Amino acid sequence: MTKADLVEKVTATIARTAGPMISKKDCARVVDAFLDSVRDALAAQHNIEIRGFGTFKIRNRKTRMARNPRTGEPVEVAARPVPVFKPSKELRNLVAEGETLSADPRSTAAAEQTGF
């Protein structure tokens, strides 16, 4: 799913629940503002917890030794912070249920017909 698909989905959801009061352009602004807020919070080394969805955290990786793939020479990789996402228990269960639904032979046959 791309950001444009996400904006389309948010627009459709709002249109169903609140009516066609908010344009796609306004929904795009909201999605952009949300993503910018997440990006800014992570850049400031803050964790973000969205209950029922998951947690965005900064994890500090240790210094380690790696190898240059061309020369095989050992190279030290510096310690650095990296963003990570930990899904909530509800999201993990929802994804797991989706896997069992896709194991249904009817949905597998439909996926084969469409090429997915």
C-alpha positions in Angstrom: 0.0 0.0 0.0 1.4 3.4 -1.0 0.7 6.7 0.7 -1.7 7.5 -2.1 -3.6 4.3 -1.4 -3.7 5.2 2.3 -5.1 8.6 1.5 -7.8 7.0 -0.7 -8.7 4.5 2.1 -8.9 7.3 4.7 -11.1 9.4 2.4 -13.4 6.5 1.8 -13.7 5.7 5.5 -14.5 9.3 6.4 -17.0 9.5 3.6 -18.8 6.4 4.9 -18.9 7.6 8.6 -19.1 11.4 8.4 -20.4 12.0 4.9 -18.5 13.7 2.0 -17.4 16.7 4.2 -13.7 16.2 3.9 -11.9 16.3 0.5 -9.2 13.9 -0.6 -6.8 16.9 -0.5 -7.6 17.5 3.2 -7.1 13.8 4.0 -3.7 13.9 2.3 -2.8 16.8 4.6 -3.9 14.9 7.6 -1.9 11.8 6.6 1.2 13.9 5.8 0.9 15.7 9.2 0.7 12.4 11.0 3.7 10.9 9.2 5.7 14.2 9.8 4.8 14.0 13.5 6.0 10.4 13.7 9.2 11.3 11.8 9.9 14.3 14.0 9.3 12.4 17.3 11.6 9.6 16.2 14.3 12.1 15.2 14.0 13.6 18.7 14.6 10.1 20.1 11.0 9.9 21.5 8.9 6.7 21.5 5.4 6.7 20.1 2.7 4.4 21.4 -0.6 4.0 19.5 -2.8 1.7 21.5 -4.2 -1.2 19.5 -1.7 -0.6 16.7 1.8 -0.6 18.0 4.9 1.3 19.2 7.5 3.1 17.3 10.8 3.1 19.2 14.4 4.1 18.8 16.8 1.2 19.4 20.5 1.7 19.8 22.7 -0.7 17.8 26.1 -1.6 19.2 29.3 -1.2 17.4 30.1 -4.4 15.4 32.6 -5.8 13.0 31.5 -6.5 9.5 33.3 -7.5 6.3 33.7 -5.6 3.0 32.0 -7.8 0.5 34.5 -7.0 -2.3 37.8 -7.4 -0.4 36.7 -9.5 2.6 38.5 -7.0 4.8 37.0 -6.4 8.3 35.3 -3.1 8.8 34.0 -1.6 12.0 30.4 -0.4 11.8 29.7 2.4 14.3 27.0 2.3 16.9 23.8 4.1 15.8 20.2 4.6 16.7 17.6 2.9 14.4 13.9 3.2 14.3 11.9 0.0 15.0 8.2 -0.9 15.1 6.6 -3.3 17.5 3.1 -4.3 16.7 0.5 -4.5 19.4 -1.0 -7.9 20.4 -4.3 -6.9 18.7 -2.5 -6.2 15.4 -0.5 -9.4 15.6 -3.7 -11.4 16.2 -5.5 -9.6 13.3 -2.6 -10.4 10.9 -2.6 -14.0 12.1 -6.3 -14.4 11.5 -5.8 -12.9 8.0 -3.3 -15.7 7.3 -5.7 -18.4 8.3 -8.4 -16.8 6.1 -6.0 -16.7 3.1 -5.4 -20.5 3.6 -9.0 -21.1 2.6 -8.9 -23.0 -0.8 -11.5 -20.6 -2.3 -9.4 -17.5 -1.5 -6.3 -19.3 -2.8 -8.0 -20.2 -6.1 -9.2 -16.6 -6.4 -5.7 -15.3 -5.8 -4.3 -17.7 -8.5 -6.8 -16.4 -11.0 -6.0 -12.8 -10.4 -2.2 -13.4 -10.3 -1.7 -12.4 -6.7 
